[in-house]
Amino acid sequence: MTTPYEVAVRAEAELGEGPTWDAAAGRLLWIDILGCRVHTYDPATGRRTVRRTEQHVGAVKPRAGGGLVLNLRDGVGLLDPDGDFRWLHREPVPGRRANDAAVAPDGSLWAGTMRYDEAPGGGTLSRITGDGSVEVVLDDVAVSNGTGWSPDGRLMYYIDSPTRRVDVFDHADGRLSGRRTLAEIEDGAGFPDGLTVDADGCVWVALWQGSAVRRYTPEGRLDRVIELPVPLVTACAFGGAGLSDLYITTARVGLTEPPAPAGSVFVVPGAGKGIAQPAFQG
């Protein structure tokens, strides 16, 4: 059965990424990492905004008190509702940039990094709290990517893309243990990139060079595939009324003849039921 997708935002993002539903504002947040842009989209009105950042931006998430938190090349910064910017944690490392990030059930930001050359061990996953304290949770990462929690918060799912795995940890009070493999992506099917978890505890995984989003059950069984007309599928998130629509970001970087919708944001209406995402407590 063909899943009916639509182009929600027609764009030519170089590296579209990180869709996040901002429930308080009723809008979708997403970014173009290499284009240094933060985008918003209101599906009710069609209104879009674009804000340029001074450096590559790996992720954007809403803050509990308003404004945004940004995972940037040189660290994590805060954008206030009035547009003022300040660093929460600045730690520039030559040759390294920010990548995907997620907000944990306790409101902390789990921010990933990677080297531009994607060297093994060059990236990290760190937990950042609202006061700016930082703890490196994983330090042997190549391309830190999708991160998400089970509906009860007791499991954390994580992707280091070159491993071709979706891993799962036991999670309690910001601590991880018991790392194991939930699913492996077979050769020729692309690389796992961003992920989101639905209300049934299933894990939706975007496939870079795979032209698809897959859903895996909590037991690791593949039970659904959404095929898309572009090769570089980067991330997905539920949003809209009732959190039932699946938004999917894509990229066009490195494609010599990118298909017309590459770099756009797709939506699959009524794809499932998402989980309300916490805002960053900072």
Order of alpha helices (4+ residues) and beta strands (2+ residues): beta-beta-beta-beta-beta-beta-beta-beta-beta-beta-beta-beta-beta-beta-beta-beta-beta-beta-beta-beta-beta-beta-beta-beta
